[in-house]
């Protein structure tokens, strides 16, 4: 077959560097998305007596009986 190696040290080094760059770019993107979401998120404050709407979804597999 010859002296060809499957994983040369250069290939491993190059791959490791690319992974570091990708992780850095992903972290920057996540930070940007979080900043955007936090800007548009409003904190909810309720006091006693406030009227609110609740959304109730039925649970799967629960059988209700009219006892």
C-alpha positions in Angstrom: 0.0 0.0 0.0 2.8 2.4 0.7 3.8 4.8 3.5 0.5 6.6 3.5 -0.9 7.3 7.0 -4.6 7.6 7.7 -4.2 10.5 10.3 -1.1 12.5 10.0 -0.2 14.9 12.8 -0.8 17.9 10.5 -4.3 16.7 9.7 -5.1 16.3 13.4 -3.7 19.8 14.2 -5.6 21.4 11.3 -8.9 19.7 12.4 -8.4 20.7 16.0 -7.8 24.4 15.0 -11.0 24.3 12.8 -13.0 22.9 15.7 -11.8 25.7 17.9 -12.8 28.3 15.3 -16.2 26.7 14.9 -16.8 26.6 18.7 -15.8 30.3 18.9 -18.2 31.3 16.1 -21.0 29.3 17.6 -20.5 31.0 21.0 -20.6 34.4 19.4 -23.8 33.6 17.5 -25.5 32.2 20.6 -24.5 35.3 22.5 -25.9 37.6 19.8 -29.2 35.6 19.7 -29.5 35.8 23.5 -28.9 39.5 23.5 -31.6 39.9 20.8 -34.1 37.7 22.7 -33.4 39.5 26.0 -34.0 42.9 24.4 -37.5 41.8 23.3 -38.4 39.8 26.5 -40.5 41.7 29.0 -40.7 40.6 32.7 -44.2 39.7 33.9 -45.3 41.1 37.2 -48.6 40.2 38.8 -50.3 41.5 41.9 -53.0 39.9 44.0 -56.4 40.5 42.2 -55.0 40.7 38.7 -57.1 38.8 36.1 -55.1 36.5 33.8 -55.8 34.0 31.1 -54.4 30.5 31.5 -53.9 28.1 28.7 -54.5 24.6 29.8 -53.6 21.7 27.5 -54.9 18.2 28.1 -52.4 15.6 29.1 -51.9 12.6 27.0 -53.1 9.3 28.4 -55.1 10.8 31.3 -58.6 9.7 31.6 -61.0 12.0 33.4 -64.1 10.6 35.0 -67.1 12.7 36.1 -67.2 11.6 39.8 
